[in-house]
Amino acid sequence: MTALTDLAARHCAPLRGAEHLLSQSQCQQWLAALPGWELVEDGAAISKTFRFDDYYRTMAFVNALAFVAHREDHHPDLGVHYNRCVVRYSTHDVGGLSVNDFICAAKAELL
């Protein structure tokens, strides 16, 4: 298994508090497994724009991602457009990035 599939095989856990906040070096390590994802907002979130041929395919991705978010109980911020979807993860309850953000990003990547 690759680092991406290892990460995607994990499941989110409820996390609260700054003790779950990842350091910048930890974020960089997890980010290496996620092609096209980048740190945004001064390292407080990760984001990627997924591009599609048309609105139907964009919405199919959004619906699949909504299912994953519901199952993992970890929800992204989405910018939905005709042929693309901007996905942004951050864990509000820890004040930045947690492992849950990287798990869900990996699951989104495999969609």
MOZITA-V151559 format. One record per residue. N is the residue number from 1. PHI is phi in radians with two decimals (* if undefined). Layout:
# MOZITA-V151559
n;phi
N;PHI
N;PHI
This chain:
# MOZITA-V151559
n;phi
1;*
2;-1.54
3;-1.05
4;-1.11
5;-1.24
6;-1.06
7;-1.15
8;-1.19
9;-1.34
10;-1.38
11;-2.22
12;-1.25
13;-2.20
14;-1.07
15;-2.26
16;-2.40
17;1.81
18;-1.13
19;-1.15
20;-1.70
21;-1.23
22;-1.40
23;-1.31
24;-1.08
25;-1.19
26;-1.11
27;-1.06
28;-1.10
29;-1.12
30;-1.15
31;-1.08
32;-1.06
33;-1.52
34;-2.07
35;-1.10
36;1.50
37;-1.45
38;-2.46
39;-1.30
40;-2.32
41;0.96
42;0.98
43;1.45
44;-1.55
45;-2.69
46;-2.13
47;-2.62
48;-2.66
49;-1.77
50;-1.67
51;-1.93
52;-2.36
53;-1.31
54;-2.81
55;-1.15
56;-1.01
57;-1.19
58;-1.06
59;-1.20
60;-1.10
61;-1.11
62;-1.03
63;-1.15
64;-1.14
65;-1.15
66;-1.10
67;-1.10
68;-1.07
69;-1.06
70;-1.14
71;-1.11
72;-1.53
73;0.95
74;-2.52
75;-2.02
76;-1.49
77;-1.56
78;-2.13
79;-2.03
80;-1.79
81;-2.28
82;-0.94
83;-2.19
84;-2.80
85;-2.41
86;-1.62
87;-1.96
88;-2.30
89;-2.06
90;-2.80
91;-1.84
92;-1.04
93;-1.25
94;-2.01
95;1.42
96;2.83
97;-1.64
98;-2.16
99;-1.06
100;-1.01
101;-1.12
102;-1.31
103;-1.08
104;-1.21
105;-1.11
106;-1.14
107;-1.12
108;-1.11
109;-1.06
110;-1.40
111;-1.19
